[in-house]
Amino acid sequence: MGGGGEYTSHLFQEFLQSNSILSQRSCSSTPQQNGVAKQKNRHLLDVVRTLLLESHVPSRFWCEALSTVVHLINRLSSPSISNESPFTRLFGHPPDYSTLYIFGCACYVHLPPHERTKLTAQSVECSFLGYSPHQKGFLCSDPNLHRIRVSRNVIFLESVYYFANHHDSFSSPIFVLPLFSNSFAGQSLGSLQDTSLDVDPVQAPEPEPAPLRRSSRIGKPPERYICSMIATLSSIPIPSSYKQAMQNECWKKAIESELLTLEENQTRDIVPCPTFVKPLGS
């Protein structure tokens, strides 16, 4: 390996010693002695650049892009190890490719209970930035809180790149102009920079549109509709068990509609039950 500071740090040397790895550094100004590492670094840099440019992700997320590239390369087959992936060679079984998604695509992260109420949004739109190395979740950039969320409850829109349709508030500053009265509505930004703020007498402010008149009457449904609705609701008994609910066609349709909605929203995942776990009824 090379003689850079990232290789000679005490933390890295302790890591090598703890894993019984003998390190040998190349001579100064002799890059040909470290061709394998430099070729791999160039490979990683080329793929990181491709990910950032293709997904319109700002370069400040290069670390997340690099982690994603390493995650993907370790799961790709390599001719140097008999067309097996490094993951397969290390763990003895093939990786799970069903959890791979397009880097930088738009996604919706389900908010935890302490961040939502029954009347607020249940998820937040984010940008997918890779996979967490320490948790079984996805890394998603939250533009509202300006932080990275780690969650497994994510819905991906792989056909849409988030930063291609949204302004990145980190890459360029946002200037908020003060509120001016209507007398300055006809001036340009250059004229507003003058401290005198002279008003152009030729451009008169446009009159404000008159407010719309709204009726103050409160609409009420006819009395016969209310009586009919009350009679219909009172005729449908409220079941106290699943068996009673399945005896009524109305409740049966309501159950089927609710289950269909849960499947379309991917609220739950059906997985095989381990042999050592006893399932609980509901």
Stockholm file with secondary structure:
# STOCKHOLM 1.0

chainA/1-282         MGGGGEYTSHLFQEFLQSNSILSQRSCSSTPQQNGVAKQKNRHLLDVVRTLLLESHVPSRFWCEALSTVVHLINRLSSPSISNESPFTRLFGHPPDYSTLYIFGCACYVHLPPHERTKLTAQSVECSFLGYSPHQKGFLCSDPNLHRIRVSRNVIFLESVYYFANHHDSFSSPIFVLPLFSNSFAGQSLGSLQDTSLDVDPVQAPEPEPAPLRRSSRIGKPPERYICSMIATLSSIPIPSSYKQAMQNECWKKAIESELLTLEENQTRDIVPCPTFVKPLGS
#=GR chainA/1-282 SS CCCSHHHHSHHHHHHHHHTTCCCCCCCTTCGGGGHHHHHHHHHHHHHHHHHHHHHTCCGGGHHHHHHHHHHHHTTSCBGGGTTBCHHHHHHSSCCCGGGCCCTTEEEEEECCGGGCCTTSCSEEEEEEEEECSSSSSEEEEETTTTEEEEESCEEEEEEEEHHHHSCCTTTSCCCCCCCCCGGGTTCCHHHHTSTTCCCCSSSCCCCCCCCCCCCCCCCCCCHHHHHHHHHHHHHSCCCSSHHHHHTSHHHHHHHHHHHHHHHHTTCCCCCCCCTTCCCCCC
#=GC SS_cons         CCCSHHHHSHHHHHHHHHTTCCCCCCCTTCGGGGHHHHHHHHHHHHHHHHHHHHHTCCGGGHHHHHHHHHHHHTTSCBGGGTTBCHHHHHHSSCCCGGGCCCTTEEEEEECCGGGCCTTSCSEEEEEEEEECSSSSSEEEEETTTTEEEEESCEEEEEEEEHHHHSCCTTTSCCCCCCCCCGGGTTCCHHHHTSTTCCCCSSSCCCCCCCCCCCCCCCCCCCHHHHHHHHHHHHHSCCCSSHHHHHTSHHHHHHHHHHHHHHHHTTCCCCCCCCTTCCCCCC
//
